[in-house]
Amino acid sequence: MFLRDRSADAHATLDKCVGPLDTHTSYRRYVSGISAFRLPLEAELRPIVWPELFSGYTFQPLADLLVKDMSDLDLAAPQLLPRETSPLTFEGLVGTLYVLEGSALGSRLLYRRAEVLGMTASFGARHLAVQSAPSDQWRSFLTLLEAKPLDMELVLKSADATFKAAEKAFAILDAT
C-alpha cells in the first residue's frame, strides 16, 4: 500500500519517540505525549461535518478518555500543540485519519504493556482499552480510501504532518 510504504520511516520514528512503556515513568510520559498530540487534533476534528463518503466509517475520539487517564495518573494538562497544517481538506482529513486509525492497530500491544504496569480499562488506560477493542474501524477506513479517487501525495503530506505533530509533542515533553 502506497501510504504504508511511504510513511514507514515516519511511523518508525514515532514508535521510537513513544518508547518501550516498560515502567510507570515511561507510561506516564507516553500518556502526556499522546495527550499533547491528540487533544488539539481532536478539537480540530470535532466541528467537522463529515462528508457523505464517510458513511460506514465513524471516527472514535479518545480525548475525553485521555483526560481521565491523565487524572488517574496525576498528570498536569499537557502543553497543547497546534498543527502546522490543517486536515480540513478532504485529502488532509484522510491523511490525518490514516495515522489515527493506524495507531489503533499498535494500541493492542501498548495496552498489553500498560496492563503489566497495572493500568486498566477503568484506570490509566481507558483510551488504550477503547482503541484496542476489536472493531471494523480499520477495514471501514480502508474501504473509504478506495471509495474515491484521491490525490495520494496530498494524503501522504497530511499523514506526514500528523506523524510530525506527534513526534513534536514527545520532543517538547522530553525537553522540559
Helices and strands as residue ranges (DSSP letters): H 2-6, H 8-18, H 24-45, G 52-54, H 63-72, H 90-116, H 126-132, H 137-147, H 152-175
